[in-house]
Amino acid sequence: MCGIVGYIGKRQAAPVILDGLERLEYRGYDSAGIAVQHEGAIQVAKATGRLEALYHLTRGGTTLLGTSGIGHTRWATHGVPNDVNAHPHTNEHGTIAVVQNGIIENYIALRERLKSKGYTFVSETDTEVVAHLLDYYYQGDARKAIIQVLQHIEGSYALGIQFADQPEAIFGVRKGCPLIIGLGDGETFMASDVTAVLKHTRRVMYPGELEIAELGTEGVQLFTTDEEPVTREVSEVAWDISAAEKGGYEHFMLKEMMEQPKVVRDTLSPHIRDGRIEIEELKISDEDLARVNRVFFVACGSAYHTGVTAKYIFESLARLRVETDLASEFIYRDPLLDKDDLVVVISQSGETADTKEALKMAREAGCRVLAIVNVVGSSIAREADFVMYTMAGPEIAVATTKAYSAQLIDLYLLAMKFASARGYLHGRKLKSMMEDLAKLPEQIELMLNSREKIQRIANRFIAARDVFFIGRGIDYAISLEGSLKLKEISYIHSEAYAAGELKHGTIALLEEGSLVAAVSTQPSLHAKLLSNIKEVKARGAVVLGVTTMGNREIEQESDFCVTLPETNPLFANSLAIIPLQMLAYYIAVGRGCDVDKPRNLAKSVTVE
Ligand code: G6P
């Protein structure tokens, strides 16, 4: 989704802003623009397409003079991607510039009102109303004008604002969308996330909802819509800039897949103490945990798939009632929630609009909310009652891999914690599960090291039209994620089916040569899956089996087979997903796709 970068300091602003925007590219965008203040005027440059076009237009930013400015990468919502709709938007005289991430929901009514006052609009965007509204209220006091505008606009947004006649300041404000402030030495930044400023500073501040940030060369002042000053603590970001760079890999996605052993280890280790699981962040006593009536897992995309996995694990291990929901469904289905329910929201970015809304709804219903989040200081992390962080570091590729793997680990730990508190997990069983958990990083490494084999298989299916993923139980959850990875980066049509459902319709789609990836990691379900494999083979499908080592029948029945090291079946997702991520990756590379930035997709989906 849209990305915002703002800079005020002593350096030429445009190259710094362009560099920041480049680091936000992963969020997904289709046009970009920049506004810079110089000698009492604002200069704007915009270009459709990739940032290179904007680089080219401004010679890397050097043609735009001035030491303060705002920039934007736009992921189109209102109006097609073109130069006119690209941000920044300005008032008619070009003296006020605005960039926005989010949606101004009442923009149509505002536009009509402004038109009746003589304002003319050039773009189809919702953002342009903000520029004209600012113009309407601006009498030389930027703070007052911004406050008045905030009283009229509705929706979720983050705004970056600049005035031609205010050389000493740029402004930012957020409501429901992310915006962080970076504090440098004689320079100050704002950005949609920390990766855009990490190169310059690790000192960041997270403004609260509707707190207006006035950035100057010497720092930032925050104030409320009543013009009351606000103090926010300055945090030191632990992430290293190198973590947000490719480090010699061809794609971020490959780099991030290869980081999974480390990420899993880092996510596990803070929670293992003297052979026991400690989740300090979850400030609920074991007695209280045992009294939790139901757990809801609510998330979007791949995070939702970890929630599907968790349902199987929690029910089987902790004998607890579980519901897993897509956040976008949960918030509109009027779920029955009560105060003994625990709602677990799972999100890499911590900014996904639907997941945030689910969190809010759960809290309003009196439930306790635990967030499993990767981005420190994100909205979800701030609004939940408890936060368990995934230690994945910055994830840049749009298609998640390492954050997904880290989420699984937090969910395993949580399931085991619940199971112990409820008296279902102790002694030898607990010990053996702890041992299996500890082996996961090495086993994932082993799977990653066999990537050449996967690449060879992938090369055979570069021209595939449809690919089906089948599995039962946890293997169904794995199939959902395997299928999503493939379709999102290779654009090959792909579906995941609970293997037992095949006969109820999907099998009609199979043709001679269709690829079916059959996942079979659950010993109690091997025989059932074997029958499904036979059924699809009888219809001409080519089968890629993904199964545990020593499962001879599946190996023999499959045309290609990837075997996984032995682990507790409840942890199988962590191993089985690796070859499926690799399969998607190598097929996408073979098809010449833009692996890290697939078309139409955004990393952080901040609108519903
Ligand atoms: C987008 C991303 C996915 C992610 C989903 C949920 O679709 O491309 O990788 O799983 O959003 O995002 P979240 O940040 O809430 O995990």
Residues whose N, C-alpha, C, O or C-beta is under 5 A from the ligand:
A	BS01	G6P	C300 G301 S302 A303 I346 S347 Q348 S349 G350 T352 V398 A399 T400 A602 K603 V605
